[in-house]
Amino acid sequence: MKKVKISLFISLFIFLTSLTAFAEPGMPKELRSEFTQYPGSTVIHAIASGGMIQAILHCGNATMDTVFDYYKKKISISGWDVSMEIKSSDTYQLMTTKNGRDGMIAVTGENGETSVVLSISQ
């Protein structure tokens, strides 16, 4: 009986793990409407908790400059004000504000791959 329970547990674990391997989180609605999703990117993580909404996108081999310029234009169109812009060799960051909310866009590059973190806090 004990072997059956363990075997059942392992089978269930493998089944659920395989389901999550194919699941892809979606872009949170508020981020999508304010910052949009970078064309061709994949959402690898999304969370909404404690007044903060955040998504991490994988932008493939798009350059940091291209992704950063895309978002800089998008926030302007959406009415966000840039309160701070920081650029280093591996991270470009925009701190933004709109109607009492804070936003942050961080573009990072490593090994020819670019990712972006988008967040809005209330």
N, C-alpha and C positions, 0 to 999 in steps of 0.2 A: 504494500500500500504506500509506503514511504517513497519508494522508487517511482511510483506512478505520479505522486504529487510533485516530486522534483522534476520529473520529465515533463509534466504538464506545465509547470512554472517556466521551465526553460523554453518550451515551445511557444508559450504565450509571450514571453519576453522577446524572443526572436521575431515573432510576428509583429508585435507592436513597434519594435525597433526598426523593422523594415518599412513599416508604414510611415514613420516619422522621417526616414531617409528620403522618401519621395515627397513629403509635404514641404511646401514653400510658403513662408509667411508672406502675407500681403502688406502693401504699403498702407499705413494708417490713413484714414480718410482726411483728417486735418492736415497732415503733412503733404498728402497728395494735392490738396487744394491750395496750399500756401507755397510750397517749394517745388512740387511735382517730382516725379521719378525720372532720373537720368535715362534718356533713351537707350535701350538695350541692356540696362543694368538688371541685376538680380537682387531682390531683398533677401538678405541672409539672416536678419534679426529685426524684430519689431516689438516694441513694448509701449504700453500706456499705463502709467502708474504714478500715484501721488502728484498729480498735476503736471506730469511730464510725459510727452509723447516723443518717442525716438525710433529711428530706423537706421540700420546699417545696410548700405548697398555695395555690391561688388560691381565695379564698372569695367572690368576686364582690362584690356590694354589701352584704353583711352588715356591720354596724358593728363597729369594733374592740372596743367594749365587749361586744357579744354574743359574739364569737368568744373573747375573753379570758375571759369568765365561763364559757363552755362548757368551756374547757380547765382552768380553775381547779377546777371541779367534778370533771372527769374524773380529774385527777391525784390528788385526794383519795380518790376511789373506788378507784383503782389502788394506793393505799398510798404514794404519793410525798410527801415532806416538802418544803415550800417553804423554801428557804434565803435567797432574796432575791426581792423584787418591785420592779420599776422601771417607772415610767410617765412618759412624756414626751408631747408633743403628737402625735407621729407613730409612736411605738413603745411597746408594752407588753411587758414581759419577765418571765418567771418562771424562776428558777434552782431546780432541784429535786434531791433525792437520794433514793436507795432502794437498800438492800443494797450499798453501796459503789460504786454507779453514779451518775453525774451526768446530769441531764437539763436541757434548755433549751427553752423555748417563747417565741418572739418573734412578736408580732402587729404588723403594720405596716399603715398606711393611706396611700394616695396617690390623689388624683383620684377619690375616692368608691369606690375598690376596696380590698379588704382581702386581705392574704396572711398566711400563718403559716409559720414555720420551726420544725420539730420535730426535736430531736436527743437521742440518748442516747449516752453514751460509757462504755466499760468501764473 
